[in-house]
Amino acid sequence: MSDLARQVLAGDRRALARAITLVESTRPDHRAEATELLDEVLPHTGGSVRVGISGTPGAGKSTFIEALGLYLVDRGHRVAVLAVDPSSGRSGGSILGDKTRMGELTRRDAAFVRPSPTGRTLGGVARRTREAMLLCEAAGFDVVLVETVGVGQSEAAVADMVDVFVLVLAPGAGDELQGIKRGVIELADIVVVNKADGELAAVAKAVAADYASALRLVRPRTPEWEPRVLLVSALEGRGVDDLWRAVEEFQASMGESGALERRRAEQAREWMWAEVSESLLESLRGDEQVAALAEGLEREVAAGTVSPTAAAQEMLRAFRGTTG
């Protein structure tokens, strides 16, 4: 076993950070090392509760995640937060501000907060988030929270890598039911109406009632669990215990029926095919013969003299010719 794998399994947080940096690298030699590392730690993964958290802008996701993380740490859990930050489409950089927004949680020895840029990945989930999640589990973190960017149909990406999907909403944002797409509601195992305090307390209760009614019209993701709506004030720490009890009930219900094991098995298969698709696209873009064709074809497509379909087929034929 490599030194880095041993250090990760020993719970070394600096080693964990280095390991995640390695799996996020796009260099071919780093990818080979990362694959070996993941194979080494894989037998020590799978022991965490995997929670995906999404929500509307301004819903207070970071405050909510910090409140939940502190609650769990205080009760003996080790918590890893994989906070995916928006990336610039131009430079690829991101603010990576979650360590600032979750300052108190970051300082706890039993917590690990890792901001990651989205890159060009659909849905605001970094491509290597799944691998980072496995590394956190190998390092002994028994709860992994994955925060995603915004709300939309593409949030299916995070729902397909976690056990339980939590949607965080804020009251007082106008017509809440119209502001959320049906596809996201269908993914939610638990809906949290945050900021249920002060002047917004009454509004939060009304919003929660609206969503409770709406969820009755949506087919649950699994027959073992009826989605529920909870009121939380992350600022005051109220309702966080109710949320975690709901997560534990979800895990128990899904675990007893075997649905959790089936969900994770299906997620692993989907992960494999997603990796096949993304790796093939990387190979295609990196092929010299395809690259030689691409610039000219892009000009022709932009000028309208060649259809995008015909150009794509020509590049694929060139790629198949070079790969045999």
C-alpha positions, 0 to 999 in steps of 0.5 A: 500500500502506498504511503498516501493511502496509509496516511488517508486511512489513518485519518490524516486530514492533510493527506486527505486534502492531498489525495483529493487534489490528486483525484481532481487533477487532469494530468494523465500521470496523476489520473493513473496514480489516483486510480491506484489510490482509489483501488487501495482505499476502496475496501475501507469505504461505504461506511458513511451517511451520504447526504446531498444538499441543494437549494435556492440562492439565498436559502442559507445553505452554508449556514444550514450546513455549518449548523448541521455539521456542528450539531453532528460533531458535538455528538461524536460524528466525524463530518466531511463537507464537499462544497462545490463552488461555481466556476468561471466559464472563462478562467475556470477559477472559483471563489471557494468561499465555503471555508470562510462561510463555515469558519467555525466548522472548519476549525473543528478537528472532527470536521473537514471542509473541502471546496471544489470548483465545478469546472464544466460539469453539469449540475454544479457537481465537480466530476471527481466529487464521487471519488472525493467522497470515497476518500473521505469515507476511507479517512474515517468520516462517517457523515459526508455532506455534498453541497451543490450549486443552485437548483435545477433539473441537473441536480439529479447529478448529486441525487445519484451519488448520495443516500438522501437528498435534502432540498433547502428553501427560504421563505419570503422569496415570492411564489415559492412553488413556482420558483422550484422545478418539479424535477427537483421536488421529485428528487427530494427525500427531505424538504427543509424550509430554512430561516424559520425565525423572527418575522419570517417564522409565520411565512415559513410555516405557510411555505412548509404547508404548501410544500407538504401539500405539493409533495402528496401529488408527487410519486416518492422516489422509493416506496420505503420513504414518504418525503417530508417537510421540516422547519429549521432555523439554522441561525438559531440552531432550531430544527436541526435535531429534527432533520437529523432524526429524519435522516436516521429514519430514512437510513433505517427504513432504506437499510432494513428493506435493502433499498439502500444497498440497491440504490448504491449499487445502481449509483456505482453502475451509473458512475462507471458509465459516466466515467466511460462517457467523460473519458471517451470525450477527453480522448476524442478532444486529445486526439491529434487527427481529430484536433487537426480536423476540429478547427476547420469543421468549427469554422464551417459549422459556424458559417453554416456550410456544414451541419453540426451532425455531419461535422461530429460524424466526421470527427468520430470517423477520424477518431475511430480510424486512429484508435482502430 
